[in-house]
Amino acid sequence: MAGRKLAAVMLLLCAVLVLSACGKRGTPQPPGPPDQVTFPRVYPTR
């Protein structure tokens, strides 16, 4: 009984950790149409 609860908690913890890593993929892009972007450089990472 305790083993099943522990397994369920561990599974839930793993699912939460995997889903918390979800986010927008790729490099940040400036908003707006590409032809109207004034500075087409990459955003700084710091």
BANULUM-770526 format. One record per residue (C-alpha): residue number from 0; residue in one letter; x, y, z. Coordinates in nm, 3 decimals. Layout:
% BANULUM-770526
     k   r        xx        yy        zz
   NUM   A         X         Y         Z
...
This chain:
% BANULUM-770526
     k   r        xx        yy        zz
     0   M     0.000     0.000     0.000
     1   A     0.273     0.246     0.096
     2   G     0.476     0.139    -0.208
     3   R     0.190     0.224    -0.442
     4   K     0.150     0.569    -0.287
     5   L     0.521     0.632    -0.314
     6   A     0.521     0.520    -0.677
     7   A     0.223     0.746    -0.752
     8   V     0.391     1.043    -0.586
     9   M     0.716     0.980    -0.775
    10   L     0.528     0.950    -1.104
    11   L     0.342     1.273    -1.034
    12   L     0.667     1.447    -0.942
    13   C     0.832     1.329    -1.264
    14   A     0.534     1.449    -1.471
    15   V     0.541     1.790    -1.302
    16   L     0.915     1.827    -1.363
    17   V     0.885     1.731    -1.729
    18   L     0.594     1.967    -1.787
    19   S     0.763     2.253    -1.604
    20   A     1.044     2.238    -1.859
    21   C     0.799     2.323    -2.139
    22   G     0.842     2.664    -2.287
    23   K     0.887     2.847    -2.608
    24   R     1.145     2.677    -2.826
    25   G     1.411     2.848    -3.026
    26   T     1.571     3.189    -3.001
    27   P     1.365     3.494    -2.904
    28   Q     1.223     3.681    -3.201
    29   P     1.130     4.051    -3.203
    30   P     0.755     4.117    -3.227
    31   G     0.597     4.236    -3.548
    32   P     0.633     4.155    -3.915
    33   P     0.990     4.070    -4.020
    34   D     1.003     4.350    -4.278
    35   Q     0.930     4.615    -4.011
    36   V     1.190     4.501    -3.757
    37   T     1.439     4.786    -3.709
    38   F     1.716     4.588    -3.542
    39   P     1.713     4.228    -3.671
    40   R     1.979     4.115    -3.422
    41   V     1.939     3.851    -3.159
    42   Y     1.827     3.965    -2.815
    43   P     2.100     3.964    -2.550
    44   T     2.101     3.664    -2.321
    45   R     2.231     3.845    -2.014
